[in-house]
């Protein structure tokens, strides 16, 4: 795969991740959708946290989109995913459809970033730096 193909595949994967986050997670939280409060309540969260979680997710996604802070955005998003997984585990949700969903999103997010960022590929390279 040449550099141009790698870049465009990375952009596609990152774009899919961002679109999913905006449409399925951030948007409903910021718009105050009733399903958000219902779901959070089922998971044991007190009322009123949907907007705050949505704002934090939006900040993480914006950092991820900006090339200079994309690695930081991905790291902060992983912290959110860790909290989501812990919540799903505590609520005894199904493993593959709920608990591991954050892992599926993380693979898409990091895969897209790895493909589009030479800096990240160099940082995570298995070859010793010269």
N, C-alpha and C positions, 0 to 999 in steps of 0.2 A: 504494500500500500504506500503510495507516495504521500508527500507532505500535504498536498492540496486535498486529496481524498480523505486523509486522516482529519484534517481541519473541518471539512464539511460534515463528515460523519459525527465528529464531536459536537459540532453546532446543532446537528439534528437531534442527537441524544440529549444534549443540554436543553434544547428548545422543548422537547417532549416533556422533560422533567419540569421545567418552569411552567409550561401550559397546564400540566396536571396540577401542580401546586396551586396555581392561580385559580383554576376553575373548580377544583374539587375540595380544596382545603382553605385557602386564604379568602377567596371571594365569599363563600357562605358565612365565614366567621365575621368578616368586616361588614357584611350586609345584615348581620343579626338574624340569620335564618333560624327558624324554630328548631329545625332538625339538629342544629349545632348544640343548643342548650339541652335538648332531649338526650342526645348522644353523650355529652359530657356528664350529664346527671346519671345516666346508666353506668358510666365508668367510674362514678364516685366523686366527680368534681363538683364543688359548690357552684351555684348559679353565678353568672356574670364573668366568667373567665374566657369565653369565646373570643371577644374582641381583643383582649390582651394577647392571647395566643396567636390570633390572626395577624396582629401588628408585628409581633416578634418574627413570625414566619415570613412576612413580607420583607422585613429588614434583612433577614438572612438570604432570601432569594435575590434581593437587589444587590447585596454584597457579592453573591455568587455570579451575577450577570456582569458586574464591572470587572474587567480583566485584572486590574491591579489588586483587587481584593477577593478574587474568586476563590482562592484557597481558604481564606479566612471565612468566607461565606459558607463554603462546604463544611468546614470544621464546626461552625456554629449550628448548621443544619443537622449535623450528626448528633450534636447535643440534644436538639429537639427530638430527633428520631429515638434517641436513647430513652428520653422521658416518655415518649409515646409507647415504646415497647414495654417499659416498666409498668405503665398504666394498664396496658393490655394483659400483661402477665398477672398483675394483681387482680384484675377483673376476671381472670380465668377464661379468656377468650380463646377461640381456636388458633392453633399454631400457624398453619400455612396461610390461612386467609386473613388473619388479623395481626398476630404477634410478629410474624416475619415480613409483613407488608413494608415496614420501614426499611428492611434490608433490601427488598426489591427496588425501592426508590433510591436507596443509597448507591446501589450498583449502577443504576442509570445515571445518577448525578455524578459520581466519581468517574465512571467510564467516559462520559461526555467531556468532563474536565481534563482527564488524562489524555484523551485524543486531541483536544484543541490547545493544550498547554505544554509547550516544549519545556518550560521551566519545571512543571510538575513531573514530567517524564524524567528529566535529569535528576530531580530531587529523589525520586523513587527508583532510580536505576539500580540494577543489581551489579552493574559493572563499576569497578573502582574509578573514581575521578582521577584524571591525569593532571 
